[in-house]
């Protein structure tokens, strides 16, 4: 399989020069180990899925790691520890080693959950560790393009926004849908039809069986599995705990715990509601987004053929909204400004995604699973910025659609082809 370059590679390389411990987290099979092995081909790799190695490190983590770190230091390379979340007690050993030797780039850790935030963590290694997140492949990475810089463009002069956007790559509706439903997991997305769906089903099974235990003990794995299926069907909807409890026959405490576990494993994201001092009736419920549309589509039993021109638009609309959220979220580490993402609703008005940057800057996003856009599609975002809670902010608004042209609907109001997210050139 051809190796797809990852945008995070440069950030990892820089962090190796500044931090004693680099902690790379992300869902299983997102490509963490592949990224690190490609960068550090001659480093010493330890995989804690190896039961023998795990047992040895459990008995004497400090002694074992001290010897390995000294050997790696002579070669000017880090020690790489895969699946580190399986051994939380390793943290104190790492602390002793990097406190005695303050060189940057001594250890690279990878795991499906952040070992430093688990209940069993004995120390946070504050000031010694930098944590980076690797998501499944972004559309820009799949297309071998540069990271999406749309939000930074939106934070500049709204009147000049259209001219600041790259020419969109020509991409048909069917191609865009295929890109979404294949997902971003490198080994799974290349499979076709039933094979891909089976692999995603097996993938979720491995999450429940192998990745949950280091995060929290669960008594009802079957309930967790059914919850994941429910969340796939409810992506891009406001989170309704009571409804989930009723469907699953589970207590609120159980569902809340399982949602927290899935969030920490990068399977789902709870998108908080945007608030301002001037708006007092905003719905506080978070919106739920599944973090990979290939996985969500497979669990829903959907493929490219499920979204023909005669299909109900709601399902594709939710898929598109979650896909755009994921693309924006994946772009955040590479932007010049510090952006945060939210949603907003004050019935009957709603804004799918609200991005906010320091200095009272907003970028609003509405999704339309269609190849055409008209003025009416901007009615909620336009009201939000002119008369609503965003009137004191400087902002731009986008309607993302499946057409192929960037269209201006006035200063700071842009109909945006979905392909814009993978139209930025790679940095030289």
N, C-alpha and C positions, 0 to 999 in steps of 0.2 A: 504494500500500500504506500502510495506517495505521501511523504510527510508534509503536512500543511504548516507553514510558519505561523507562530503564535505572536500576537501583539505584546503579550506579557514578557517575552524573552528579554527585551531591552531593559525592562524594569527590574527583572531578576538580576541581570548582569550588573546594573547600577547598585542594587541592594547588597550584592556580594561584596562590594567595595566599602560598605558603610556599616553593616550590621554583623554582629558575631553569629547570630542564629537567624536563618531565613525560614519562615514557616509558610508553606504553600498549601492552601486548603481548597477544596472543591469537590464536587460529586465524584463518586467512583466512575472510572472510564472517561473522565473529561479530558484526560491527556497530561496529567501532572508528571507522572513518571517519564513519559515520552519526552516531554519538554526538558526535564532535568537531564536525562540521559543524553539527549542531543547536545546540550550545552556543555556537560561535564563528562565526556565519554570515558575518561580514565580515572574518575573519582572512585572511592570505595563506597559501594552501595550495600545497604543492609535492608532486607525486606522482612518486616515483622509478621508477614503471613507465613513465614518459615517457622514452624513450631519449635524446631531445635534451637534456632537462633533466638527466638523469643524466650525460651526457657533459660538459655545462658545469660541473656541480658537481665532477665528477672532476678537471677541469683546474685549478680554482681554488676549492676549497670555502670557504676563509676569506674571500676577497674577495667572493664571491657572497653568502654568508650574512651577512657584516658589513653589506653594503648593505641587504639585506632586513630584517635585525634593526633597523637604524636607522630605516628607513621604518615598520616595524610599531610601534616604540616611540613614534613621534610620534602614532600612532593609539591607543596604549594596548592593543595586541593582540599575541598571540604569533605567531610563524611556525610553521605546522603542516607537518610533513614526513611524508608517508605512505610506507610500504614502505621505511623507513629502513635496514632490514637489508641492502639492496642496495648500500650504500656505507659500509662500516665505517670508511674513512679520514676520514669526516665528523666523527668523534668528537673528534679533536685540534682541528679548527676550532671546534667548539662549545665546547671547553674554553677556548680563547683568548678567545672572545667573552664568555662568561659570567664569566670571571675578571676581565675589564676592566670589566664592568658587572654588578653583583651583584643587579639587580632580579629579583624572582620573576616567573614566568610568561613567560619570554622565548621558549621553544621548547616545542612539543608534538610528540612523536615517536610514530608508530604503526608497528607491524610484527608480522609473524606469529611472529617469534622475537626474543628479547632481544638487541639489538645489542651490549650491554655484556658479554655472557657468551660471545660467539662467539670462536673461536680467533684471528680476525683483529682483534679489538678491541685498540686500542693504549692505552686508558685506561678506567678504570671510572667516571670522573666522580664519585667518592665525595664525598659532602657537597653535590653540586650537582644531583643527579638523584633523582627519586622514581619508582619503577616501580610501575605498577598493572596488574592483569591483568583483561581482559574475556573471560569465557567466553561460549559460546552462551547464549541466553536461558534463564533459570531458569523453572520452572513458575510461580513466583510472579509473575515479570514477564509471562509469557504471559497469566496470569489478571488482570494489573494489580492485584496485591496487594502488600503490604509484604514486605520481606525476611524470610525464616524466622528466627525468634529461638528456635527450639526448644532449641538447645544451652545458651544462657544460662539458660533456664528449668530445664533439667536440672541445672545447677550450683547452683541455689538449694536450698531445703528440699525433699528428696524426698517428705516426707509431704504437702506441699501442692502437689505437681507437677500433679495432675489439674486443680485449680482454676486453675493458672497458664497452662493451655493454652487457645488460642482454640477456640470451637466450630467443628468441622470443616465446611468447605463440602461440601454434598451432591454427591457425584460418583460415578457408577456405575462398575462394573468396566470396561465397554466404553469409557467415556469416558477412564478412567485409562490404559488400554492405548493408546488412540489418541493421547493426549498424549505418551506415552513414544515410540512408534514414529515420530511425526512429527519429533521432535528439536527442537533449539533454534536452528537457523540461520534467521534471519528470512526470507530469500527462498526457502528450500527447503521449510520446514515447511508452507507453505500449499498446496503442490502435492499432487495426489492420486496414489495407486497407483503405476503404472509410471513416470509422469513424475517423481515424487519419487525413486524408486530410481535412475533414470537420472542425475538431477542429482547425487545423492550419489556415484555411480560416477565421474562427471566431476569432482566436487569432489576426490576422492582422487587422480585423475589430475593435477589442477593442483597439488596438494600435492607430489607426487613430481617434477613437471617444473619447478616454479617456486620452491617454498619451501625445498627441501632444500639446494640449492647454497650459500646463504649460511651455513648451519649447518655443513656438512661435505661433502667430496667423496665421492661414492659411485661405485663401479664397476659395480654390478649393480642398476639401478633396477627391473628386473623382479622381482628377489628382494625388494626393499623393498615392491613392490606386493603380492606374494603374502604377505609377512609381515603386512601390514595386514589382509588378508583373514583370515589365521589368528587374529590378535588379536581381530578382531570376533567370531569364533566362540568364543573362549576368555575373553571378558570375565567378570569375577567369579571366575576360577579362579586358583589359585596359578601363578606363572610358572615354566614348565619349559623352560629354555633347551635342554637336551639333546633334548627332544622336538621343539622348533621346528627345531633344526639338522637333525634326521633328516628331517622333512617337507620342508624347503626345500632340502636338499642343500647347506647352507652351513656355514662354519666358525663356531665359537663367537664369535670376535672380531668377525666380520661381523654376526651377529645382535645381539650386545651393542651394537655401534656404532649399528645401525639403531634399536634400542629407545631408545637415548639421544636420537637425533635426533627420533623421534616424541614422546618425552616433552617435549622442549624446544619442539616445535611445538604442544603442547597437544592432541595426538590421543589419547594414552593416558597413564595415570598408574600408576606402580608404587607400590602402597600397602605400606609397610613393616610388619613384624610388631612388635606391641607386646611389650615385655619389662619385667620387674621383677626386682629382686634376689631375690625369693622363688621365682621360677619358672625352672627350669634346663633344661627339656625343650621349650621353645617352638620351633616351626618358624621358622627365620629367613627362609625364602623369601618374597619379596614377592608380593602378589596383584595381578593385572593388571586394570585397569578401563579400558574404552573411555570416552572423555569425552563422547560424544553418542550417545544410544540410537537416534536417528533414523538416523544414519550407520551404526551397528553393525547395526541391523535391516535396512537396505537391503543392506549387503554380505552379510548372511546370507540374503537373499531372503525376508525375513519382513515381514508387514504385519499389520493388525488381525486379519484372518481366520486368521492362523497361531496365534492364541492363544485359540481357542474353548474352551468348557467341557470338550470332549473331548480337548483337546491335552495332550501330555506336560507335566507341571508344571515340569520342570527348566529348560527353556529360558526360560520366563517368570520363574522364580525368579532366574536369573542376570541377566536384563534388569532386573528389579525391584531387585536388589541394587546393580547399577551405577548405576541411576537415582537411588536414594537416596543413594549415595555422592556422585554429582555434585551433587545438591541441597544436601547438607551442605557440600561443598567450596565451592560458590558462595556460601554464606551466611557463610563465615568472615570476610571483610573487614569485615562490618557488625555483628559481635558485640562486646559489651563485654569479654568475656574472650578471651584468646588460646588458642584450641583447636588441637590437632593430631590428625590422623586416622591410625588404624592398623587392622590386623586381628589376629586371634589364633587359633592352633590348637594344641592338644595332644591328638592323636588319643586317644579318639574325640570329644573335645569341641572346639567351634569357636564363635567369636563373629565375626559377619560384619564389623562395624565397631566399633572401640574409639576413642572420642573422649576426649582427656585435656586438662585445663586445669590451670594452676598451682594449688598448694594441695592436691594429691592428690585431684583431682576427676575422676570418670569418667562417661561416658554410653555405654552399650552398646546396640548395635542388632542385632537379628535380623530377617530378612525372611521373610514367608510369603505366597506368591502364592495366597491364598485369601480368602474373605469371612468366615471364622470363625477364632477363636483359643481355645485352652484352656490350662490350667495347664502341660501338657507342653511347650508352646512356649517356656516360660521356663526350662526345666531347665538349659541351659548357662549362661545369663547369671546365673541365681540362684546356681548353684554357684560361678561365677567371683567373685562379690562376697561370698559368705558363707564359702566354704572355700578358694577358689582364689587366684590371684595378686593379685586385687583386694580381698582381705579387709581390707587396711589403708587402703583408699581410701573416700572418700565417693562414692556413686554412685547412678545411676538406670539402669533398663534398659527398653528398648522392643522390642516386637514390632510391626513395621510390616506392615499387612495391607491388603486391598482392601475392607474393610467401611466402614461409615459412622459408627461410634460410638467415642468414647474410653472405654475400659474399664479399670477399676482391678483389678489382681491383687495388691493389697497395697501398702504404702508404697514408692514409687519403682519400681513395676512396672506398666507401662502398655501396653495394646494400642492402637496408634496408627494411625488411618486414614491412608492415603497422602495424602489431601487436606489433612492438617494442614500439609504443607509449603507450601501456597499459601492458608492460611486467616488469615494475619496481616494486620491492617489497615495501610494506608499511613500513614507518619508524617505528622502534620499540617503 
